[in-house]
Amino acid sequence: MFDVPAEAAQTIFGLALVGEGQVWARNLQFKVVGNEVPTTATRIVVDLQSVRRADAAQLALMARKPPSPLLNASLD
């Protein structure tokens, strides 16, 4: 749970993967709940230098390689 101010124009949600692996998400939902539901908080510790190095390496790799053709014809 997270708090969204009543005057907020939008809520943006994202996933991030630092390092190797995969991120999968399915059936995500946003629900309005009352104040009786406590806000959950999880501290996420991120080594920004490692993130920047991984991002730079990924960008360099992408620059050397042409994009792959789409595999899902429904996206055409």
LINPEKA-V452399 format. One line per field, one symbol per residue. burial: I if it has 24 or more other C-alpha atoms within 12 Angstrom, else O. A space follows every 10 residues. Layout:
burial: ???
This chain:
burial: OOOOOOOOOO OOOOOOOOOO OOOOOOOOOO OOOOOOOOOO OOOOOOOOOO OOOOOOOOOO OOOOOOOOOO OOOOOO
